[in-house]
Every structure is written in C-alpha cells, then in structure tokens.
Amino acid sequence: MTTTPDFATYIASLPRIIAGAAALFRDAEGRVLLVEPNYREGWALPGGTIESDDGETPRRGARRETLEEIGLDRELGRLLAVDWVRGVGRPPLVAYLYDGGVLTETDLKAIRLQEEELLSWRLVARDDLTTYLPGALGRRVLAALDVLADGSGTAELENGQRVS
C-alpha cells in the first residue's frame, strides 16, 4: 500500500495512546499473583506494553510479557477488563486484562523472574490488593475478579471504575 504525503501527515497528527496488557493469575485459594518491578515503586501484574508498532495484539502482548517476566508460557483465557486510564505527564493508557487462570503448586515453583525488571513476586488476597495496587490498577483487578466470580462479560472501565 502506498501512502500519500498528506495521508502520512494526517496519521502523524492523530492523538497517541499507550496500550498495555496483563494477565490475572490466581492460586487455588484465589490469591492474585503480583510482581515487584525494579524500575518503579509498587507492585504490578505480569504484563506490559503492547508492541503495536510490530503488529503485536493485546492478547499476544500479555502472553509474551508473561513469558518474559515470570517464565510461564500459558494460553490466556478471556478478556476480563479494558480500562482507559488518563495520563498525567503521559498519553492515556488502554489496559487489557486477561484471565491467566489458576496456577498449581507446580506452576508456582516454575516461576522464574526476569531479573532485569523484577525484584520479587507474591500471592495477595483480594482484601489486601488495593494496599499493593493503589488507584486504577487495584480497581481494575477487583473488577476483573468480580467478572470471574459472577460470570459477567468484560468490564469496561475508566480509571478503574465501571462505565457500563
């Protein structure tokens, strides 16, 4: 496909967003797997930026990031939540959150952290999640857990709050 200079200029003028994807893994007790990045404060889910310039989709990005960060290459389940998070000092983020399923003891023992980015991992009970994941991320994870519990459809969120 050939683009005209005018079309290329138009595309370059469009607003930009950041897209990220993560997986929600739980253990048999329902605790959520969190990872501790070394490049910023706080905790996160296994996941990261979608390499959209290379044609990567959100689902493939979540799976790639899971493999890179914790060493588990798993087929991900359904999309649990999509969150539009306004940025301060950055473009808005669209965050996709997929069901990573329930990890067995064998799966947990197989976790191998990406040492370049992560310090540690832990399993956290639902009641403690917002202590580790404040703000939109914590609300996003709670909404995704609700979707899993009640069998409802994908949660549409803005800054972690349901909009539908």
C-alpha positions in Angstrom: 0.0 0.0 0.0 1.3 3.4 -0.9 0.5 6.4 1.2 0.5 9.9 0.1 2.4 12.6 1.9 -0.9 14.1 3.0 -2.1 10.8 4.5 1.2 10.3 6.3 1.0 13.8 7.7 -2.6 13.1 8.8 -1.6 9.8 10.5 1.3 11.6 12.3 -1.1 14.2 13.6 -3.5 11.8 15.3 -3.6 11.5 19.1 -1.4 8.9 20.7 -2.2 6.4 23.4 -0.2 3.8 25.2 -1.5 0.2 25.2 -0.7 -2.4 27.8 -1.8 -5.9 28.5 -1.5 -8.1 31.6 -2.6 -11.5 32.9 -4.6 -12.1 36.1 -3.2 -15.3 37.7 -4.6 -16.8 40.9 -3.7 -19.7 43.1 -6.2 -22.4 44.4 -7.1 -20.1 47.3 -8.0 -17.2 45.0 -4.9 -15.1 45.8 -3.6 -12.9 42.9 0.0 -13.2 41.6 1.7 -9.8 41.8 5.2 -8.8 40.7 7.5 -6.1 42.1 9.2 -4.1 39.4 12.7 -2.7 40.0 12.2 0.4 37.8 9.4 2.0 39.8 7.7 2.0 43.2 4.9 -0.5 43.9 3.6 -3.8 42.6 2.0 -4.8 39.3 0.6 -7.8 37.4 2.7 -9.7 34.9 2.3 -7.7 31.7 3.5 -4.6 30.0 3.5 -2.5 26.8 1.9 -4.0 23.7 4.5 -3.8 20.8 1.8 -2.5 18.4 4.4 -1.0 16.0 5.5 -4.6 15.4 1.9 -5.8 14.8 1.5 -7.3 18.3 -2.1 -7.7 19.6 -3.1 -7.2 23.2 -3.5 -11.0 23.8 -0.1 -11.8 22.3 1.5 -9.0 24.2 0.1 -10.2 27.5 1.3 -13.8 26.7 4.8 -12.5 25.6 5.2 -10.3 28.7 4.1 -13.2 31.0 6.7 -15.5 29.5 9.4 -12.8 29.7 8.6 -11.6 33.2 7.7 -14.9 35.1 8.8 -17.6 32.7 5.4 -19.1 32.2 4.1 -19.6 28.6 0.4 -20.1 29.0 -2.6 -19.7 26.8 -4.6 -16.9 28.2 -8.4 -17.0 28.9 -11.0 -14.5 28.1 -10.7 -10.7 28.3 -11.8 -9.7 31.8 -11.4 -5.9 31.6 -10.5 -3.0 29.4 -9.5 0.2 31.2 -9.0 3.7 29.8 -6.6 5.4 32.2 -6.0 9.1 31.9 -2.3 10.1 32.0 -0.5 12.8 33.9 2.7 13.7 32.1 2.0 10.8 29.6 -0.6 9.9 27.0 -3.7 7.9 28.1 -3.3 4.2 28.6 -5.6 1.5 27.4 -5.1 -1.5 29.6 -6.3 -5.0 28.7 -6.6 -7.6 31.4 -6.9 -11.3 30.6 -7.7 -14.4 32.7 -4.4 -16.2 33.3 -6.2 -19.0 35.2 -5.4 -20.8 38.4 -1.7 -21.7 39.0 -0.9 -25.0 40.6 1.9 -25.5 43.1 4.0 -26.9 40.2 3.3 -23.7 38.2 4.3 -21.5 41.1 7.5 -23.4 41.6 8.3 -22.9 37.9 8.1 -19.1 38.1 11.5 -17.6 37.0 11.6 -13.8 37.4 13.1 -11.6 34.7 15.9 -10.2 36.8 16.4 -7.1 34.6 12.9 -5.8 35.5 11.6 -7.7 38.6 12.7 -8.0 42.2 10.1 -10.5 43.5 6.6 -11.9 43.3 3.9 -12.8 45.8 0.4 -14.0 46.1 -2.1 -11.5 47.6 -5.6 -12.0 49.0 -8.4 -9.9 47.5 -8.9 -7.9 50.7 -5.2 -6.8 50.5 -5.0 -6.0 46.8 -5.5 -2.2 47.0 -2.7 -2.0 49.5 -0.3 -3.3 46.9 -2.1 -1.9 43.8 -3.4 1.5 44.6 -5.6 3.6 42.2 -6.9 2.4 38.8 -4.8 -0.8 38.7 -6.2 -2.0 42.0 -9.8 -1.1 41.0 -9.2 -2.9 37.6 -8.1 -6.1 39.3 -11.1 -6.0 41.7 -13.4 -5.5 38.7 -11.8 -8.4 36.9 -12.2 -10.7 39.9 -15.9 -9.7 40.1 -16.2 -10.7 36.4 -14.7 -14.1 37.2 -16.9 -14.5 40.2 -20.2 -13.6 38.6 -19.5 -14.8 35.1 -20.4 -11.5 33.6 -19.0 -10.0 30.4 -15.8 -7.9 30.0 -15.8 -4.9 32.3 -15.5 -1.6 30.6 -13.6 0.8 32.9 -12.3 4.3 33.0 -9.6 4.9 35.6 -10.6 1.6 37.1 -14.3 2.5 37.5 -17.0 0.6 35.7 -18.8 2.7 33.0 -21.3 0.1 31.8 
